[in-house]
């Protein structure tokens, strides 16, 4: 398969070329949140904050990460 993409600026092209890097970063952050909630010993207030961040993260990225 051959795909040709055209961009209006170099900045747009760089974002597209780095899409896999962004996905990897999102997956790593999701993993970090999961590990902090599952294995780390945090006070209840921090757990609540981590859970809120994780919920918002999954809401925003639900179609990008598995």
C-alpha positions as CSV (number, residue, x, y, z in Angstrom):
1,X,0.0,0.0,0.0
2,X,1.2,3.5,-0.8
3,X,-0.1,6.6,0.9
4,X,0.7,10.2,0.1
5,X,0.0,12.9,2.6
6,X,0.3,16.6,2.0
7,X,0.6,19.2,4.8
8,X,0.3,23.0,4.8
9,X,3.2,23.4,7.2
10,X,6.3,21.6,8.5
11,X,4.7,21.7,12.0
12,X,1.7,19.7,10.8
13,X,3.9,17.2,9.1
14,X,6.0,16.7,12.3
15,X,2.9,16.1,14.3
16,X,1.7,13.4,11.9
17,X,5.1,11.8,11.7
18,X,5.3,11.6,15.5
19,X,1.8,10.1,16.0
20,X,3.3,6.7,17.0
21,X,5.4,8.4,19.6
22,X,2.4,10.2,21.0
23,X,0.5,7.0,21.2
24,X,3.4,5.3,23.0
25,X,3.5,8.1,25.5
26,X,-0.2,7.9,26.1
27,X,0.0,4.1,26.7
28,X,2.9,4.6,29.0
29,X,1.0,7.2,31.0
30,X,-2.0,4.9,31.3
31,X,0.3,2.2,32.5
32,X,1.9,4.5,35.1
33,X,-1.6,5.5,36.4
34,X,-2.6,1.9,36.6
35,X,0.6,0.9,38.5
36,X,0.2,3.8,40.9
37,X,-3.3,2.8,41.8
38,X,-2.6,-0.9,42.0
39,X,0.8,-1.1,43.7
40,X,1.8,2.2,45.3
41,X,0.8,3.2,48.8
42,X,-0.8,6.6,48.6
43,X,-3.1,8.5,51.1
44,X,-6.8,8.4,50.2
45,X,-6.7,12.0,48.9
46,X,-4.0,11.1,46.4
47,X,-5.8,7.9,45.4
48,X,-9.0,9.9,44.7
49,X,-7.0,12.4,42.6
50,X,-5.2,9.6,40.6
51,X,-8.6,7.9,40.0
52,X,-10.0,11.2,38.7
53,X,-7.0,11.7,36.4
54,X,-7.3,8.2,35.1
55,X,-11.0,8.5,34.5
56,X,-10.5,11.7,32.5
57,X,-7.5,10.3,30.7
58,X,-9.5,7.2,29.5
59,X,-12.5,9.5,28.6
60,X,-10.3,11.6,26.4
61,X,-8.2,8.8,24.9
62,X,-10.7,5.9,24.8
63,X,-10.4,5.4,21.1
64,X,-6.6,5.7,20.9
65,X,-5.4,3.2,23.5
66,X,-6.5,-0.3,24.4
